[in-house]
Amino acid sequence: MTCSMAELQGKELVNISDGTRYGCIGDLEIDTASGQIENVIVYGKPRALGFLGREADLVFPWSAIKRIGPDLILVDGH
């Protein structure tokens, strides 16, 4: 299966154990030497319309990704 960065960014991360919805992928960390994806990042939710910053970003190691579907990505815990 191949997937572009734009396709990954539109997918929501969901915990495979309890169904917690973390949000959509905002960014990826890639090891430039090997070309492998290291981490998937979900940006934190804005506080007070963004005037008070935002919550902490959630970082998931690529090894936590269990299944990539057409609309969402299942991850193992956080």
N, CA, C and O atoms as a Maestro MAE file, in Angstrom:
{
 s_m_m2io_version
 :::
 2.0.0
}

f_m_ct {
 s_m_title
 :::
 protein
 m_atom[312] {
  # First column is atom index #
  i_m_mmod_type
  r_m_x_coord
  r_m_y_coord
  r_m_z_coord
  i_m_residue_number
  s_m_chain_name
  s_m_pdb_residue_name
  s_m_pdb_atom_name
  i_m_atomic_number
  :::
  1 25 0.836 -1.183 0.000 1 A "MET " " N  " 7
  2 3 0.000 0.000 0.000 1 A "MET " " CA " 6
  3 2 0.880 1.244 0.000 1 A "MET " " C  " 6
  4 15 1.852 1.326 0.750 1 A "MET " " O  " 8
  5 25 0.545 2.178 -0.816 2 A "THR " " N  " 7
  6 3 1.238 3.458 -0.801 2 A "THR " " CA " 6
  7 2 0.254 4.539 -0.377 2 A "THR " " C  " 6
  8 15 -0.951 4.436 -0.605 2 A "THR " " O  " 8
  9 25 0.797 5.573 0.243 3 A "CYS " " N  " 7
  10 3 -0.043 6.646 0.770 3 A "CYS " " CA " 6
  11 2 0.778 7.928 0.773 3 A "CYS " " C  " 6
  12 15 1.950 7.915 1.151 3 A "CYS " " O  " 8
  13 25 0.179 9.021 0.361 4 A "SER " " N  " 7
  14 3 0.894 10.292 0.354 4 A "SER " " CA " 6
  15 2 0.743 10.990 1.710 4 A "SER " " C  " 6
  16 15 -0.127 10.644 2.509 4 A "SER " " O  " 8
  17 25 1.602 11.970 1.946 5 A "MET " " N  " 7
  18 3 1.532 12.764 3.175 5 A "MET " " CA " 6
  19 2 0.171 13.445 3.285 5 A "MET " " C  " 6
  20 15 -0.404 13.491 4.373 5 A "MET " " O  " 8
  21 25 -0.348 13.969 2.195 6 A "ALA " " N  " 7
  22 3 -1.653 14.645 2.212 6 A "ALA " " CA " 6
  23 2 -2.768 13.677 2.623 6 A "ALA " " C  " 6
  24 15 -3.693 14.061 3.340 6 A "ALA " " O  " 8
  25 25 -2.680 12.439 2.175 7 A "GLU " " N  " 7
  26 3 -3.692 11.445 2.555 7 A "GLU " " CA " 6
  27 2 -3.591 11.096 4.035 7 A "GLU " " C  " 6
  28 15 -4.610 10.920 4.702 7 A "GLU " " O  " 8
  29 25 -2.374 10.997 4.549 8 A "LEU " " N  " 7
  30 3 -2.204 10.700 5.976 8 A "LEU " " CA " 6
  31 2 -2.716 11.837 6.853 8 A "LEU " " C  " 6
  32 15 -3.308 11.586 7.903 8 A "LEU " " O  " 8
  33 25 -2.498 13.076 6.441 9 A "GLN " " N  " 7
  34 3 -2.903 14.218 7.256 9 A "GLN " " CA " 6
  35 2 -4.410 14.294 7.451 9 A "GLN " " C  " 6
  36 15 -4.861 14.866 8.444 9 A "GLN " " O  " 8
  37 25 -5.186 13.751 6.563 10 A "GLY " " N  " 7
  38 3 -6.631 13.802 6.706 10 A "GLY " " CA " 6
  39 2 -7.207 12.685 7.553 10 A "GLY " " C  " 6
  40 15 -8.412 12.662 7.803 10 A "GLY " " O  " 8
  41 25 -6.379 11.765 7.997 11 A "LYS " " N  " 7
  42 3 -6.862 10.615 8.755 11 A "LYS " " CA " 6
  43 2 -6.794 10.864 10.265 11 A "LYS " " C  " 6
  44 15 -5.850 11.475 10.766 11 A "LYS " " O  " 8
  45 25 -7.802 10.381 10.967 12 A "GLU " " N  " 7
  46 3 -7.875 10.543 12.414 12 A "GLU " " CA " 6
  47 2 -7.224 9.346 13.104 12 A "GLU " " C  " 6
  48 15 -7.366 8.210 12.651 12 A "GLU " " O  " 8
  49 25 -6.508 9.606 14.208 13 A "LEU " " N  " 7
  50 3 -5.901 8.546 15.000 13 A "LEU " " CA " 6
  51 2 -6.869 8.120 16.094 13 A "LEU " " C  " 6
  52 15 -7.402 8.956 16.824 13 A "LEU " " O  " 8
  53 25 -7.092 6.810 16.204 14 A "VAL " " N  " 7
  54 3 -8.003 6.249 17.192 14 A "VAL " " CA " 6
  55 2 -7.281 5.133 17.928 14 A "VAL " " C  " 6
  56 15 -6.606 4.305 17.316 14 A "VAL " " O  " 8
  57 25 -7.430 5.118 19.262 15 A "ASN " " N  " 7
  58 3 -6.810 4.091 20.094 15 A "ASN " " CA " 6
  59 2 -7.523 2.768 19.866 15 A "ASN " " C  " 6
  60 15 -8.745 2.688 19.988 15 A "ASN " " O  " 8
  61 25 -6.765 1.735 19.537 16 A "ILE " " N  " 7
  62 3 -7.328 0.425 19.240 16 A "ILE " " CA " 6
  63 2 -7.909 -0.235 20.496 16 A "ILE " " C  " 6
  64 15 -8.794 -1.083 20.382 16 A "ILE " " O  " 8
  65 25 -7.431 0.135 21.691 17 A "SER " " N  " 7
  66 3 -7.870 -0.504 22.925 17 A "SER " " CA " 6
  67 2 -9.195 0.048 23.446 17 A "SER " " C  " 6
  68 15 -10.094 -0.721 23.787 17 A "SER " " O  " 8
  69 25 -9.320 1.370 23.509 18 A "ASP " " N  " 7
  70 3 -10.507 1.957 24.142 18 A "ASP " " CA " 6
  71 2 -11.302 2.917 23.257 18 A "ASP " " C  " 6
  72 15 -12.300 3.479 23.708 18 A "ASP " " O  " 8
  73 25 -10.880 3.114 22.017 19 A "GLY " " N  " 7
  74 3 -11.628 3.960 21.090 19 A "GLY " " CA " 6
  75 2 -11.404 5.451 21.244 19 A "GLY " " C  " 6
  76 15 -12.114 6.246 20.628 19 A "GLY " " O  " 8
  77 25 -10.426 5.851 22.061 20 A "THR " " N  " 7
  78 3 -10.134 7.276 22.238 20 A "THR " " CA " 6
  79 2 -9.735 7.892 20.903 20 A "THR " " C  " 6
  80 15 -8.905 7.343 20.179 20 A "THR " " O  " 8
  81 25 -10.335 9.040 20.584 21 A "ARG " " N  " 7
  82 3 -10.012 9.760 19.351 21 A "ARG " " CA " 6
  83 2 -9.019 10.864 19.691 21 A "ARG " " C  " 6
  84 15 -9.309 11.740 20.506 21 A "ARG " " O  " 8
  85 25 -7.853 10.818 19.066 22 A "TYR " " N  " 7
  86 3 -6.798 11.781 19.366 22 A "TYR " " CA " 6
  87 2 -6.826 12.994 18.443 22 A "TYR " " C  " 6
  88 15 -6.338 14.059 18.821 22 A "TYR " " O  " 8
  89 25 -7.370 12.862 17.273 23 A "GLY " " N  " 7
  90 3 -7.382 13.943 16.297 23 A "GLY " " CA " 6
  91 2 -6.681 13.507 15.026 23 A "GLY " " C  " 6
  92 15 -6.228 12.368 14.908 23 A "GLY " " O  " 8
  93 25 -6.599 14.428 14.076 24 A "CYS " " N  " 7
  94 3 -5.994 14.125 12.780 24 A "CYS " " CA " 6
  95 2 -4.489 14.367 12.803 24 A "CYS " " C  " 6
  96 15 -3.995 15.214 13.548 24 A "CYS " " O  " 8
  97 25 -3.781 13.626 11.993 25 A "ILE " " N  " 7
  98 3 -2.336 13.781 11.885 25 A "ILE " " CA " 6
  99 2 -2.006 15.185 11.394 25 A "ILE " " C  " 6
  100 15 -2.576 15.660 10.412 25 A "ILE " " O  " 8
  101 25 -1.092 15.836 12.079 26 A "GLY " " N  " 7
  102 3 -0.668 17.168 11.689 26 A "GLY " " CA " 6
  103 2 0.679 17.169 10.994 26 A "GLY " " C  " 6
  104 15 0.933 17.991 10.114 26 A "GLY " " O  " 8
  105 25 1.554 16.231 11.398 27 A "ASP " " N  " 7
  106 3 2.908 16.222 10.853 27 A "ASP " " CA " 6
  107 2 3.535 14.852 11.055 27 A "ASP " " C  " 6
  108 15 3.026 14.025 11.813 27 A "ASP " " O  " 8
  109 25 4.639 14.626 10.372 28 A "LEU " " N  " 7
  110 3 5.425 13.405 10.506 28 A "LEU " " CA " 6
  111 2 6.868 13.774 10.782 28 A "LEU " " C  " 6
  112 15 7.355 14.795 10.297 28 A "LEU " " O  " 8
  113 25 7.558 12.949 11.560 29 A "GLU " " N  " 7
  114 3 9.008 13.093 11.732 29 A "GLU " " CA " 6
  115 2 9.651 11.958 10.944 29 A "GLU " " C  " 6
  116 15 9.341 10.785 11.150 29 A "GLU " " O  " 8
  117 25 10.548 12.329 10.042 30 A "ILE " " N  " 7
  118 3 11.179 11.356 9.155 30 A "ILE " " CA " 6
  119 2 12.685 11.365 9.369 30 A "ILE " " C  " 6
  120 15 13.305 12.426 9.446 30 A "ILE " " O  " 8
  121 25 13.267 10.179 9.463 31 A "ASP " " N  " 7
  122 3 14.717 10.038 9.550 31 A "ASP " " CA " 6
  123 2 15.264 10.255 8.143 31 A "ASP " " C  " 6
  124 15 15.042 9.432 7.255 31 A "ASP " " O  " 8
  125 25 15.974 11.356 7.938 32 A "THR " " N  " 7
  126 3 16.443 11.699 6.594 32 A "THR " " CA " 6
  127 2 17.511 10.734 6.080 32 A "THR " " C  " 6
  128 15 17.681 10.595 4.868 32 A "THR " " O  " 8
  129 25 18.218 10.078 6.966 33 A "ALA " " N  " 7
  130 3 19.251 9.136 6.534 33 A "ALA " " CA " 6
  131 2 18.637 7.866 5.944 33 A "ALA " " C  " 6
  132 15 19.087 7.368 4.912 33 A "ALA " " O  " 8
  133 25 17.602 7.349 6.613 34 A "SER " " N  " 7
  134 3 17.001 6.093 6.164 34 A "SER " " CA " 6
  135 2 15.726 6.299 5.351 34 A "SER " " C  " 6
  136 15 15.311 5.411 4.606 34 A "SER " " O  " 8
  137 25 15.101 7.476 5.493 35 A "GLY " " N  " 7
  138 3 13.841 7.742 4.802 35 A "GLY " " CA " 6
  139 2 12.635 7.130 5.497 35 A "GLY " " C  " 6
  140 15 11.534 7.136 4.947 35 A "GLY " " O  " 8
  141 25 12.832 6.602 6.696 36 A "GLN " " N  " 7
  142 3 11.756 5.962 7.448 36 A "GLN " " CA " 6
  143 2 11.009 6.979 8.305 36 A "GLN " " C  " 6
  144 15 11.603 7.924 8.824 36 A "GLN " " O  " 8
  145 25 9.699 6.775 8.448 37 A "ILE " " N  " 7
  146 3 8.901 7.619 9.340 37 A "ILE " " CA " 6
  147 2 9.215 7.212 10.773 37 A "ILE " " C  " 6
  148 15 9.129 6.034 11.120 37 A "ILE " " O  " 8
  149 25 9.577 8.179 11.603 38 A "GLU " " N  " 7
  150 3 9.898 7.918 13.010 38 A "GLU " " CA " 6
  151 2 8.666 8.095 13.902 38 A "GLU " " C  " 6
  152 15 8.336 7.214 14.696 38 A "GLU " " O  " 8
  153 25 7.989 9.243 13.766 39 A "ASN " " N  " 7
  154 3 6.863 9.576 14.626 39 A "ASN " " CA " 6
  155 2 5.743 10.229 13.831 39 A "ASN " " C  " 6
  156 15 5.962 10.833 12.781 39 A "ASN " " O  " 8
  157 25 4.540 10.088 14.365 40 A "VAL " " N  " 7
  158 3 3.355 10.750 13.841 40 A "VAL " " CA " 6
  159 2 2.929 11.762 14.897 40 A "VAL " " C  " 6
  160 15 2.869 11.429 16.081 40 A "VAL " " O  " 8
  161 25 2.631 12.996 14.486 41 A "ILE " " N  " 7
  162 3 2.308 14.061 15.433 41 A "ILE " " CA " 6
  163 2 0.876 14.540 15.223 41 A "ILE " " C  " 6
  164 15 0.462 14.836 14.103 41 A "ILE " " O  " 8
  165 25 0.125 14.611 16.327 42 A "VAL " " N  " 7
  166 3 -1.204 15.209 16.334 42 A "VAL " " CA " 6
  167 2 -1.062 16.508 17.113 42 A "VAL " " C  " 6
  168 15 -0.691 16.499 18.287 42 A "VAL " " O  " 8
  169 25 -1.358 17.632 16.453 43 A "TYR " " N  " 7
  170 3 -1.228 18.932 17.113 43 A "TYR " " CA " 6
  171 2 -2.244 19.068 18.235 43 A "TYR " " C  " 6
  172 15 -3.369 18.579 18.132 43 A "TYR " " O  " 8
  173 25 -1.834 19.743 19.318 44 A "GLY " " N  " 7
  174 3 -2.723 19.979 20.448 44 A "GLY " " CA " 6
  175 2 -3.874 20.902 20.080 44 A "GLY " " C  " 6
  176 15 -3.755 21.735 19.182 44 A "GLY " " O  " 8
  177 25 -4.982 20.744 20.782 45 A "LYS " " N  " 7
  178 3 -6.163 21.568 20.520 45 A "LYS " " CA " 6
  179 2 -5.931 22.998 20.997 45 A "LYS " " C  " 6
  180 15 -5.314 23.202 22.043 45 A "LYS " " O  " 8
  181 25 -6.415 23.996 20.247 46 A "PRO " " N  " 7
  182 3 -6.242 25.393 20.667 46 A "PRO " " CA " 6
  183 2 -7.076 25.709 21.910 46 A "PRO " " C  " 6
  184 15 -8.162 25.164 22.109 46 A "PRO " " O  " 8
  185 25 -6.539 26.603 22.736 47 A "ARG " " N  " 7
  186 3 -7.257 27.063 23.924 47 A "ARG " " CA " 6
  187 2 -7.778 28.466 23.661 47 A "ARG " " C  " 6
  188 15 -7.041 29.312 23.155 47 A "ARG " " O  " 8
  189 25 -9.008 28.721 23.988 48 A "ALA " " N  " 7
  190 3 -9.631 30.046 23.832 48 A "ALA " " CA " 6
  191 2 -9.386 30.602 22.428 48 A "ALA " " C  " 6
  192 15 -8.847 31.696 22.257 48 A "ALA " " O  " 8
  193 25 -9.798 29.819 21.436 49 A "LEU " " N  " 7
  194 3 -9.662 30.214 20.030 49 A "LEU " " CA " 6
  195 2 -8.220 30.480 19.610 49 A "LEU " " C  " 6
  196 15 -7.977 31.195 18.638 49 A "LEU " " O  " 8
  197 25 -7.275 29.913 20.332 50 A "GLY " " N  " 7
  198 3 -5.872 30.063 19.989 50 A "GLY " " CA " 6
  199 2 -5.178 31.225 20.667 50 A "GLY " " C  " 6
  200 15 -3.960 31.370 20.554 50 A "GLY " " O  " 8
  201 25 -5.939 32.064 21.376 51 A "PHE " " N  " 7
  202 3 -5.342 33.216 22.047 51 A "PHE " " CA " 6
  203 2 -4.482 32.803 23.238 51 A "PHE " " C  " 6
  204 15 -3.537 33.506 23.596 51 A "PHE " " O  " 8
  205 25 -4.804 31.673 23.848 52 A "LEU " " N  " 7
  206 3 -4.041 31.193 25.004 52 A "LEU " " CA " 6
  207 2 -3.138 30.020 24.627 52 A "LEU " " C  " 6
  208 15 -2.800 29.191 25.472 52 A "LEU " " O  " 8
  209 25 -2.756 29.959 23.373 53 A "GLY " " N  " 7
  210 3 -1.881 28.879 22.918 53 A "GLY " " CA " 6
  211 2 -2.679 27.622 22.636 53 A "GLY " " C  " 6
  212 15 -3.847 27.689 22.253 53 A "GLY " " O  " 8
  213 25 -2.054 26.494 22.826 54 A "ARG " " N  " 7
  214 3 -2.732 25.229 22.604 54 A "ARG " " CA " 6
  215 2 -2.183 24.179 23.551 54 A "ARG " " C  " 6
  216 15 -1.139 24.354 24.179 54 A "ARG " " O  " 8
  217 25 -2.927 23.076 23.632 55 A "GLU " " N  " 7
  218 3 -2.494 21.954 24.466 55 A "GLU " " CA " 6
  219 2 -1.249 21.328 23.855 55 A "GLU " " C  " 6
  220 15 -0.882 21.631 22.720 55 A "GLU " " O  " 8
  221 25 -0.613 20.465 24.607 56 A "ALA " " N  " 7
  222 3 0.614 19.811 24.134 56 A "ALA " " CA " 6
  223 2 0.307 18.898 22.946 56 A "ALA " " C  " 6
  224 15 -0.756 18.283 22.870 56 A "ALA " " O  " 8
  225 25 1.274 18.827 22.018 57 A "ASP " " N  " 7
  226 3 1.145 17.927 20.875 57 A "ASP " " CA " 6
  227 2 1.259 16.488 21.356 57 A "ASP " " C  " 6
  228 15 1.947 16.206 22.338 57 A "ASP " " O  " 8
  229 25 0.583 15.581 20.660 58 A "LEU " " N  " 7
  230 3 0.693 14.151 20.941 58 A "LEU " " CA " 6
  231 2 1.620 13.535 19.905 58 A "LEU " " C  " 6
  232 15 1.442 13.745 18.705 58 A "LEU " " O  " 8
  233 25 2.601 12.782 20.362 59 A "VAL " " N  " 7
  234 3 3.578 12.157 19.466 59 A "VAL " " CA " 6
  235 2 3.457 10.640 19.609 59 A "VAL " " C  " 6
  236 15 3.572 10.092 20.706 59 A "VAL " " O  " 8
  237 25 3.225 9.982 18.487 60 A "PHE " " N  " 7
  238 3 3.094 8.537 18.457 60 A "PHE " " CA " 6
  239 2 4.223 7.948 17.629 60 A "PHE " " C  " 6
  240 15 4.427 8.366 16.489 60 A "PHE " " O  " 8
  241 25 4.968 6.980 18.175 61 A "PRO " " N  " 7
  242 3 5.997 6.332 17.355 61 A "PRO " " CA " 6
  243 2 5.334 5.536 16.227 61 A "PRO " " C  " 6
  244 15 4.233 5.009 16.390 61 A "PRO " " O  " 8
  245 25 6.011 5.459 15.098 62 A "TRP " " N  " 7
  246 3 5.454 4.738 13.958 62 A "TRP " " CA " 6
  247 2 5.142 3.290 14.324 62 A "TRP " " C  " 6
  248 15 4.226 2.692 13.760 62 A "TRP " " O  " 8
  249 25 5.893 2.727 15.260 63 A "SER " " N  " 7
  250 3 5.667 1.335 15.677 63 A "SER " " CA " 6
  251 2 4.313 1.159 16.373 63 A "SER " " C  " 6
  252 15 3.823 0.034 16.473 63 A "SER " " O  " 8
  253 25 3.697 2.248 16.856 64 A "ALA " " N  " 7
  254 3 2.388 2.173 17.512 64 A "ALA " " CA " 6
  255 2 1.243 2.073 16.507 64 A "ALA " " C  " 6
  256 15 0.122 1.728 16.881 64 A "ALA " " O  " 8
  257 25 1.512 2.372 15.237 65 A "ILE " " N  " 7
  258 3 0.484 2.304 14.199 65 A "ILE " " CA " 6
  259 2 0.194 0.835 13.910 65 A "ILE " " C  " 6
  260 15 1.094 0.075 13.552 65 A "ILE " " O  " 8
  261 25 -1.069 0.441 14.069 66 A "LYS " " N  " 7
  262 3 -1.451 -0.951 13.852 66 A "LYS " " CA " 6
  263 2 -2.179 -1.176 12.537 66 A "LYS " " C  " 6
  264 15 -2.020 -2.223 11.910 66 A "LYS " " O  " 8
  265 25 -2.980 -0.199 12.114 67 A "ARG " " N  " 7
  266 3 -3.744 -0.373 10.883 67 A "ARG " " CA " 6
  267 2 -4.080 0.992 10.300 67 A "ARG " " C  " 6
  268 15 -4.488 1.898 11.027 67 A "ARG " " O  " 8
  269 25 -3.909 1.142 8.987 68 A "ILE " " N  " 7
  270 3 -4.275 2.372 8.292 68 A "ILE " " CA " 6
  271 2 -5.463 2.054 7.409 68 A "ILE " " C  " 6
  272 15 -5.366 1.249 6.482 68 A "ILE " " O  " 8
  273 25 -6.588 2.695 7.704 69 A "GLY " " N  " 7
  274 3 -7.808 2.464 6.939 69 A "GLY " " CA " 6
  275 2 -8.102 3.656 6.038 69 A "GLY " " C  " 6
  276 15 -7.309 4.596 5.971 69 A "GLY " " O  " 8
  277 25 -9.242 3.623 5.343 70 A "PRO " " N  " 7
  278 3 -9.576 4.704 4.422 70 A "PRO " " CA " 6
  279 2 -9.883 6.035 5.126 70 A "PRO " " C  " 6
  280 15 -9.686 7.099 4.540 70 A "PRO " " O  " 8
  281 25 -10.364 5.981 6.379 71 A "ASP " " N  " 7
  282 3 -10.736 7.193 7.102 71 A "ASP " " CA " 6
  283 2 -9.971 7.430 8.391 71 A "ASP " " C  " 6
  284 15 -9.896 8.561 8.870 71 A "ASP " " O  " 8
  285 25 -9.403 6.373 8.959 72 A "LEU " " N  " 7
  286 3 -8.719 6.532 10.234 72 A "LEU " " CA " 6
  287 2 -7.541 5.597 10.360 72 A "LEU " " C  " 6
  288 15 -7.349 4.680 9.561 72 A "LEU " " O  " 8
  289 25 -6.752 5.861 11.395 73 A "ILE " " N  " 7
  290 3 -5.555 5.059 11.679 73 A "ILE " " CA " 6
  291 2 -5.696 4.532 13.095 73 A "ILE " " C  " 6
  292 15 -5.952 5.303 14.020 73 A "ILE " " O  " 8
  293 25 -5.531 3.235 13.275 74 A "LEU " " N  " 7
  294 3 -5.606 2.641 14.602 74 A "LEU " " CA " 6
  295 2 -4.207 2.593 15.211 74 A "LEU " " C  " 6
  296 15 -3.256 2.120 14.588 74 A "LEU " " O  " 8
  297 25 -4.103 3.097 16.454 75 A "VAL " " N  " 7
  298 3 -2.828 3.109 17.165 75 A "VAL " " CA " 6
  299 2 -2.972 2.324 18.461 75 A "VAL " " C  " 6
  300 15 -4.073 2.186 18.994 75 A "VAL " " O  " 8
  301 25 -1.870 1.818 18.957 76 A "ASP " " N  " 7
  302 3 -1.863 1.048 20.199 76 A "ASP " " CA " 6
  303 2 -1.447 1.958 21.336 76 A "ASP " " C  " 6
  304 15 -0.257 2.184 21.556 76 A "ASP " " O  " 8
  305 25 -2.430 2.481 22.062 77 A "GLY " " N  " 7
  306 3 -2.214 3.251 23.283 77 A "GLY " " CA " 6
  307 2 -1.441 4.539 23.140 77 A "GLY " " C  " 6
  308 15 -0.909 4.869 22.080 77 A "GLY " " O  " 8
  309 25 -1.399 5.265 24.260 78 A "HIS " " N  " 7
  310 3 -0.594 6.476 24.377 78 A "HIS " " CA " 6
  311 2 -0.469 6.856 25.834 78 A "HIS " " C  " 6
  312 15 0.174 7.854 26.159 78 A "HIS " " O  " 8
  :::
 }
 m_bond[311] {
  # First column is bond index #
  i_m_from
  i_m_to
  i_m_order
  :::
  1 1 2 1
  2 2 3 1
  3 3 4 2
  4 3 5 1
  5 5 6 1
  6 6 7 1
  7 7 8 2
  8 7 9 1
  9 9 10 1
  10 10 11 1
  11 11 12 2
  12 11 13 1
  13 13 14 1
  14 14 15 1
  15 15 16 2
  16 15 17 1
  17 17 18 1
  18 18 19 1
  19 19 20 2
  20 19 21 1
  21 21 22 1
  22 22 23 1
  23 23 24 2
  24 23 25 1
  25 25 26 1
  26 26 27 1
  27 27 28 2
  28 27 29 1
  29 29 30 1
  30 30 31 1
  31 31 32 2
  32 31 33 1
  33 33 34 1
  34 34 35 1
  35 35 36 2
  36 35 37 1
  37 37 38 1
  38 38 39 1
  39 39 40 2
  40 39 41 1
  41 41 42 1
  42 42 43 1
  43 43 44 2
  44 43 45 1
  45 45 46 1
  46 46 47 1
  47 47 48 2
  48 47 49 1
  49 49 50 1
  50 50 51 1
  51 51 52 2
  52 51 53 1
  53 53 54 1
  54 54 55 1
  55 55 56 2
  56 55 57 1
  57 57 58 1
  58 58 59 1
  59 59 60 2
  60 59 61 1
  61 61 62 1
  62 62 63 1
  63 63 64 2
  64 63 65 1
  65 65 66 1
  66 66 67 1
  67 67 68 2
  68 67 69 1
  69 69 70 1
  70 70 71 1
  71 71 72 2
  72 71 73 1
  73 73 74 1
  74 74 75 1
  75 75 76 2
  76 75 77 1
  77 77 78 1
  78 78 79 1
  79 79 80 2
  80 79 81 1
  81 81 82 1
  82 82 83 1
  83 83 84 2
  84 83 85 1
  85 85 86 1
  86 86 87 1
  87 87 88 2
  88 87 89 1
  89 89 90 1
  90 90 91 1
  91 91 92 2
  92 91 93 1
  93 93 94 1
  94 94 95 1
  95 95 96 2
  96 95 97 1
  97 97 98 1
  98 98 99 1
  99 99 100 2
  100 99 101 1
  101 101 102 1
  102 102 103 1
  103 103 104 2
  104 103 105 1
  105 105 106 1
  106 106 107 1
  107 107 108 2
  108 107 109 1
  109 109 110 1
  110 110 111 1
  111 111 112 2
  112 111 113 1
  113 113 114 1
  114 114 115 1
  115 115 116 2
  116 115 117 1
  117 117 118 1
  118 118 119 1
  119 119 120 2
  120 119 121 1
  121 121 122 1
  122 122 123 1
  123 123 124 2
  124 123 125 1
  125 125 126 1
  126 126 127 1
  127 127 128 2
  128 127 129 1
  129 129 130 1
  130 130 131 1
  131 131 132 2
  132 131 133 1
  133 133 134 1
  134 134 135 1
  135 135 136 2
  136 135 137 1
  137 137 138 1
  138 138 139 1
  139 139 140 2
  140 139 141 1
  141 141 142 1
  142 142 143 1
  143 143 144 2
  144 143 145 1
  145 145 146 1
  146 146 147 1
  147 147 148 2
  148 147 149 1
  149 149 150 1
  150 150 151 1
  151 151 152 2
  152 151 153 1
  153 153 154 1
  154 154 155 1
  155 155 156 2
  156 155 157 1
  157 157 158 1
  158 158 159 1
  159 159 160 2
  160 159 161 1
  161 161 162 1
  162 162 163 1
  163 163 164 2
  164 163 165 1
  165 165 166 1
  166 166 167 1
  167 167 168 2
  168 167 169 1
  169 169 170 1
  170 170 171 1
  171 171 172 2
  172 171 173 1
  173 173 174 1
  174 174 175 1
  175 175 176 2
  176 175 177 1
  177 177 178 1
  178 178 179 1
  179 179 180 2
  180 179 181 1
  181 181 182 1
  182 182 183 1
  183 183 184 2
  184 183 185 1
  185 185 186 1
  186 186 187 1
  187 187 188 2
  188 187 189 1
  189 189 190 1
  190 190 191 1
  191 191 192 2
  192 191 193 1
  193 193 194 1
  194 194 195 1
  195 195 196 2
  196 195 197 1
  197 197 198 1
  198 198 199 1
  199 199 200 2
  200 199 201 1
  201 201 202 1
  202 202 203 1
  203 203 204 2
  204 203 205 1
  205 205 206 1
  206 206 207 1
  207 207 208 2
  208 207 209 1
  209 209 210 1
  210 210 211 1
  211 211 212 2
  212 211 213 1
  213 213 214 1
  214 214 215 1
  215 215 216 2
  216 215 217 1
  217 217 218 1
  218 218 219 1
  219 219 220 2
  220 219 221 1
  221 221 222 1
  222 222 223 1
  223 223 224 2
  224 223 225 1
  225 225 226 1
  226 226 227 1
  227 227 228 2
  228 227 229 1
  229 229 230 1
  230 230 231 1
  231 231 232 2
  232 231 233 1
  233 233 234 1
  234 234 235 1
  235 235 236 2
  236 235 237 1
  237 237 238 1
  238 238 239 1
  239 239 240 2
  240 239 241 1
  241 241 242 1
  242 242 243 1
  243 243 244 2
  244 243 245 1
  245 245 246 1
  246 246 247 1
  247 247 248 2
  248 247 249 1
  249 249 250 1
  250 250 251 1
  251 251 252 2
  252 251 253 1
  253 253 254 1
  254 254 255 1
  255 255 256 2
  256 255 257 1
  257 257 258 1
  258 258 259 1
  259 259 260 2
  260 259 261 1
  261 261 262 1
  262 262 263 1
  263 263 264 2
  264 263 265 1
  265 265 266 1
  266 266 267 1
  267 267 268 2
  268 267 269 1
  269 269 270 1
  270 270 271 1
  271 271 272 2
  272 271 273 1
  273 273 274 1
  274 274 275 1
  275 275 276 2
  276 275 277 1
  277 277 278 1
  278 278 279 1
  279 279 280 2
  280 279 281 1
  281 281 282 1
  282 282 283 1
  283 283 284 2
  284 283 285 1
  285 285 286 1
  286 286 287 1
  287 287 288 2
  288 287 289 1
  289 289 290 1
  290 290 291 1
  291 291 292 2
  292 291 293 1
  293 293 294 1
  294 294 295 1
  295 295 296 2
  296 295 297 1
  297 297 298 1
  298 298 299 1
  299 299 300 2
  300 299 301 1
  301 301 302 1
  302 302 303 1
  303 303 304 2
  304 303 305 1
  305 305 306 1
  306 306 307 1
  307 307 308 2
  308 307 309 1
  309 309 310 1
  310 310 311 1
  311 311 312 2
  :::
 }
}
